[in-house]
Amino acid sequence: MSLARKNRRKTTVDIVRAKGRENLVCLTAYTAPMAEALDPHCDLLLVGDSVGMVLHGMKDTTTVTLDMMILHGQAVMRGAEKALVVVDLPFGSYEESPEVAYRSSLRVIQEVACQAVKLEYNHQAPETIRFLVERGIPVVGHIGLLPQFVNISGGFRVVGRTDDERKRVIDSAIAVAEAGAFAVVVEGVVCDLAKDITAAVDIPTIGIGASADCDGQILVTDDMLGQFAWSPKFVRRYADIRGATATAIERFATDVRNGTFPGEAEMYLPK
């Protein structure tokens, strides 16, 4: 049975109640048309800072701004009616202090009208999450592989291959849950660690490169649709949008050059 009743947007309570009952379906969205296509099928839509790489050609997410996230969040809210919409807090918008995080989050909630924000884990994250939740802002945590820390970690690498890493990630998941987050994204961890994390917390875990033992799954939609020549190991391609787009463009170019487009069907004829 679907989490949502007809004509009702899903809430953070719906997401929490799904743990142990049904797997949460989550995908990224950055535009109104894509949000409209995803909305009937998803429990949660994430306006991820991956938008910088996917739509703007940035090398990583560290140069994405709060204004960019708000702009794309507004677009997604125009297309989504039922899914709960979460917007990423971009690098530099929340790490300085809980107060700075609150001001950034307040802008997102008020200007986008979304339901929650997401932030990547750092040593101050539990305090920040608690500060936000106590002031009425729902939060999704993000642990494991942290894209915003790519310049510290030296790249995108799997987390949890050592005992120290495993303990650190499990501890961070527990801290995020205890601070009041209603869900946590678990990215790029070895599969048996994801199972331990899911068992350790009473909030849903949403996996991306984590394993089927999480309470839900999320992918970058453009990766799943085959928009790029390369995609991470954890992505299953459900379409070949890149190939289909190239074919369509080639056909259009051919029709223009040989004079068959536009044809009578595409022209306004005299009465």
Secondary structure, 3 states (H helix, E strand, C coil): CCCCCCCCCCCHHHHHHCCCCCCEEEEECCCHHHHHHHCCCCCEEEECCCHHHHCCCCCCCCCCCHHHHHHHHHHHHHHCCCCEEEEECCCCCCCCCHHHHHHHHHHHHHHHCCCEEEEECCCCHHHHHHHHHHCCCCEEEEEECCHHHHHHHCCCCCECCCHHHHHHHHHHHHHHHHHCCCEEEEECECHHHHHHHHHHCCCCEEEECCCCCCCEEEECHHHHCCCCCCCCCCCCCCCCHHHHHHHHHHHHHHHHHCCCCCCHHHCCCCC
